[in-house]
């Protein structure tokens, strides 16, 4: 990207009578909740593959909010917006990306994303659409073990803005109230600030251990 990506307003828009649907193919990780749960609206065998008038608004909204990557968004004609989850969560997909939900702000050299609710961010270090995942971890056979839980209760609360800063050729800095949940469902971290590996090389995944300074990781 030559300019910073700022969100769904830049994405492909499919206009409907009661709701518009926006899609960003670069953010899609093919979780396929859309096509498997609501094929009357999302059918990749048809062109256009999105039909915003193929189901009720409520069904469309429910399905889109299942999309973990944020590749799909909606714009209701009645003005109702997507509400962030009550708790900011970072779920680690097994040998895959960070699946993040909450009241998100994602910042970096190629992105300035505000008022986001869903995103999957690369941690294998090989995505061609950093900081977002593009499924390259499957091509490079990325493997990741997880560190032991580090629970920091402290002043932790639920909700509020979660800011994620993709540092140039470095880690993801996370600020706000959040918890990190491992691929096995165990809470690894609960607190207000940490740094997460996105170079793929940390020995303390999902946390950064400064390996990016040694392995030549480049993101921008």
Secondary structure, 3 states (H helix, E strand, C coil): CCCCECCHHHCEEECCCCEEEEECCCCCCCCCHHHHHCCCCECCCCCCCECCCCCCHHHHHHHHCCCCCCCEEEEECCCCCCCCCCCCEEEECCCCCEEEEEEEEEECCCEEEEEEEEEEECCCCCCCCCCECCCHHHHCCCCCCCCCCEECCCCCCCCCEEEEEECCCCCEEEEEEEEEECCCCCEEEEEEEEEECCCCCCCCCCECCCHHHCCCCCCC
